[in-house]
C-alpha cells in the first residue's frame, strides 16, 4: 500500500511539516507495511517556504528586516538550488508577529517584505515567489515597494509615512529609484485569495477587522486603497483596481503587480507543481490530507478540497484529519471517503491518533 500524506498547516497549532509528520506517524501505526510519501502543502500563506523546501533542494536563508511596526525581526526565506527565491510575506509582515493589542491596520507596513525581496536579488535570484497571506498589513504593498526604491508623495512632495491610512494623502508615485535588478526578475505572487483591492469584497472590509480595524477604520482604509489604486493606474499605467487577487495580504497583491510586474498564481497550484503532487498520487492507494478547521469554505477551492479533487481524478481514496469542525463541514464530507477530528491533548499526538483511527476504519471497510 502506498499512502500520500499531504496536509496544509493546522493554523496556530502545527506547521505543514509538523502536521505531515504527525499524520504519517498515525498512518504507519494503522498500516505498518505501507509506503508513506510526505508532501506538505500550502495555499500561498504561511508555510509556503517550508512546503517548497520539503520537495525541492535548497536552503533556508535568514535576514534581519523590519516587522509590521518597523521593529527588527529575523525573517527566514528559501533559496532553491536552481536560484529561485521563495518568500513568505508573513515572515516579515505577518499578523503572528504582533500581540493582539498591537494590531493596527492603519499603520502597519510591508516594508520588511521588500527587504526580503532585496535580499533575494542580492543573492542573485531573478525568479522570486512571494507567498501572499497571513498579513498584519493593509498598505497595498506600498511599504514593500518603498523598500525596493519607489517613493509615495503627498501634495507638497513629502514622502508618506508607513501604513495604509497615509495613502489617503497620496498625490504622486515616483519610481525613478526602483531597483534596476527588478527589470530582469520574474516575480510570482502565490495566493488562493481572489479578493479585489477595494469594495465590499476588498482587502480592508473583509480582512481589516482581524488586523485591528473597526468598521469605520476599515472604510477609511478602503477609501485610502482606492486612492492608491487610482494613482497607481494613472502614474504607472498598470490596472490593479479590478484585478482578482490584488486584495490579498492587505493589497500586497496589487503592489507586487504594479511595481514588480508580478503574475498572480494559485499558491496550491505552485506547491502542487513543485512537489509533483499529481505524479505522486498516480498509482497511490490513499491520500491523507487535513487542516486545522474544516468548514463550508474548505469545500470551495481551499487546499484540502483541491488536493482531494486531484486525488479523485487519479482514482485515489481520500481521508481528512481536522483539528476541529465548523459550520458546513459536511460539504467536505461529500467529497472524501472519511473525516476524523483530532481530540484534546498534545497536537502532534492528537493528530497522529486521529489518523490511526480513520485509516484503520477505512482499511476495515475497503
N, C-alpha and C positions, 0 to 999 in steps of 0.2 A: 504494500500500500504506500502511495506517495501523497503527502499532505503539504499543501502550500499554506504557510501562515503569514497573513498579510493584513494586519490591523493598522489603523492610524493611532495617534496619541489618545490616551484617555485624559482629556483636558484637566489639568490641575492635579493629576494623580500619577499617571505613568507616561513617559515619553513613548514614542512609537517603537523604539528599540526595546525598551523595558516591557512594553505590552507584548511585543513579538516573542521575547524570551519567556515570559510567563505563560503565554498560550502554547508555545512549543513544549514547555515543560509538562503542562497538563495533557497535551496530545500524546506525548511519549508515554505517560503513565497509562493512558487508556489503550494505546496501541504501541506496545514496546518494540515491535518489529518494523514500525513504519519509518519511511524515509521522510524527514522533515526538511522543507525548504523555507527559510525565513526571508520575507520580503517586506520590511517596514514601509508603510505608505504615508503620504502627506497630501493635503489638498492645496498646498502652497502656503499654509500658515506655519506657525511654529513647528519645527521638526523637519522642515524641508532639507536642510543641510544633512542632518542625521540620516534621513531616509536615502538620500542620494549617495552619501559616502558608504552606506551599508551595501550598495550594489555596484559601485564604481571605484576603481583605485584612485586614491587621492589622500590629502592630509588636512587636518584641522589647523586653521590659522587663527591667530588672535591679535586684535588691535585695540588700543585704548581710544575710545571715542566718547562723544557726548551722549548722555541719556536724554529722555524726552524733556527734561528740565535743565539741560546744559551741564549736568554733573558728569565727572569721568566714570566710565564703565568699561570693563574688559569684555569685548564682544568677539564671539567666535564666528568664523565663516569657513567655507570649504574651498579648497583649490584642487581640482581634479588633475590627474596626470596628463590629460590632454590640454590643459591650460584653461579650462572652463572654471569660472568662479561661481560659487553658489552662496547666496546671502539670504539669511532670514532677517527681514526688516525688524522683527520683534527683538532680535538680539541687541539692537541699538535703541529702538524706539517703541518697545513693547509695553503693553499695559502691565505686565507682571513685574516690570522694573520699578513701579510706583506703588506706594502704600495707598490704600483707598482714599485717605484724606488728601493725598497729593494729586489726585486725578483732576485735571483742568484742561479740557479740550481747547480752551481759548488761547492757551499759551504754550502748550507742548509742541515740540518741533521734531521733524525728521532729519535734522542736521547730521546726526550720527550715522544715518543710512548713507548719506552722501560721502561721509568719511570712509565708510567701508568700501564704497564703490571706488573711491580714490585709491584705497589700499590695494584693491584688486588690479587697478590699472598699473600701480607701482610694481606689482608682482608680475606684470607682463601679460595679464589676461586681457583678451579682447572679445571674449564671449562671457557674458555675465547673466546669470539667472537670479532674479530677486524675488523671493517669496513674499507676497504682499498679503499679510494677515496678522492679527493679534496686536494691532497698533494701539498706542495711547494718544494718537495724534489726530488732528483734523486740519492740517495746514496745506492740503492739496499737493504735498511734495515740495512746497516752496523751500523748506529747510534743507531737504536733500539737494535741491537744485542750487541753493546758495553755497553749499559745501563744495560743489564742483564748478563754481565760478559765476553763476547767474546773480544778478542784482535786482532787487524789488524796491521800487522807489515811489515816494509819495509825491504830492503836487509841488513840493518845494525841492525835490531832488534828493531827499534824505532817504537812507535805507530803512526799510521797515524793521521793527523788532520781530523776534521769533513768534510763531504761533498763528493759528487760524484767524483770530479776531482782528489782527492787524491788517489782514488782506482787504478789509473794508476800505482802507485808505490807499489802496494800490492805484497808481496812475500810469506807471510805465515799467516795462521789464527790459533790462539791459543784458544781453547775452554775449557781449563782445569779449568778456573774460572767461567764457566757458572753456573748460579743459579741452585742448585740441585733440587729445587722445580719444575723446569720445566719438570723433568723426569716423574712427576706424573700428569702433566697438559695436558688437551686436548684442543688444540687451533684450531679455525676455522677462516680462512681469508674470509671475506664476500665481494665479488666483482662480478660485472657482466662484468668487463673488461677482455677480453681474450688475450690481447697482450702478446707476449713473452718478455723476458728480453731485448734482443738485436735485431739489424737489422732494416730494413726499417719500420717494424710494431712494433718495440720495444719501451720501455719507453722513451728513450732520443729523438729519432727522431720525434715520434708522439706527445709527451706531453711536451718535453723540451721547445719549443718556448713560451708556455703560462706561463712558470716559469722563463722567462727572458733569455733564451738561444738563441743566434744566431744559424744559421745553422752550422757554423764552430764549435761553442762550443758544440752543440748537437752531432756532430760527434765525438768530443773528449770524451764527456761523454759516448757515445755508446761504444767506444773502452775501456773506463775505466770499464764499467759494464761487458763487455765481459771478461776482465782480471779477474774481481771479480768472475764472474760465473765459469771461468776455475779453479781458486784457490779453490773456494767452492767445486767444484766437485772432485778436487784432494785431498784436505785435509779432507773433511767431508764425501766424497763418497755419496753425495746427488745430484741427477740431478736437475738442475734449468735452464739451458740454453734454452731448447726447450719445456718447460712446459707451456701450456696456462695459462695466469693469473699471471705469475711471473713478468710481466712488470707493473702490477697495482701499482699506487702510487709511481712512480719512482723506481720500483723494490722492494718495500717493500714486495710484494707477495713472491719474491724469498727468502728474508731474513727470513720471517716467516716460510717458508717450511724448509729452511736449518738449522736454529738454534733452532726453537721451534717445529719442526715436524708437522707444521700446515697442515690442509686439506683445500684446496680452494673449497668454495661452492658459489653458486649464492646468492647474497645479497637479491634479490627479493624472492627467494625460502625460505630463512631463515625467513624473515619477514612474508611471507605468511603462513608459517608453524606455527610460534609462535603465530600469531594473529588469526589463524583459518580462514583465508580469504575464502577458498573454502566452509567451513561449513557455514559461514555467507552468502555467495552468494546463497547457496542452498535454493530454495524457495523464494528468493527475487524477486522483480519486476524490479529493476533498479540498475545499478552500475553507480555512478558518480565518475569519475577519472579525472586526469589532471596533468599538469606540466607547467613550465614557458614558454617553447618554443616547439611547435610541428614542426618536420621536417622529412625528409626521414629516419633519424636514429631512430626516435621514433618507427617506424613500425618494425624495425629489432631487436627485443629482449629487448627493453627498458621497464621500469616498466609499463608504461601506456599500451603498447601493450600486455604485458604478463598478466596484470590484466584483460584486455578486452577479451583475449583469454580464460582465466579461466571462466569469466562470460558467454561467449558464450557456453562453454561446459556445463554449468549449465542451459542454456536456459534463461539467463537474458539479458535484453536490456542494452546497454552501451551508455552513453553520456560523452563527454570530454569537459572540460573547460581548455583553454590555455591562457597564458599571451600574446603570440604572435605566428605567423605562419612563418615558414621558408621554404626553398626550399624543395619540395617533400612532403609537409604535406598532400597532397591528398592521399598518400599511407595509412595514418592513417584513413582518412575519409572512405576508403573502408572497414575498419574493425569494424566500430562502427555505431550507429544509429543517431549520431548528434555531431557536434563540434560547440562550441561557444567561441569567443575570448573576453577576458576582455578588456574593454575600458580604457580610461585615468581616473585618479583620485586616491584616496587612494586605495592601492592594495586590502585590505580586502573587501571594499565596491564594487570595480570594479569586483572582482571575485564573490561576492555574487549576484550582479546584473546580471552578465553573466549567472550564474547558474539558477537564476529565469527565465530568458528569455528562455533558452534551455529546461528546464523542462516543462515550460508552453506550449511551442511549441510542445514538444513530447506528452504531455498529450492530446493536442487538436487533434492530428492525430493518436493516438494509440487506 
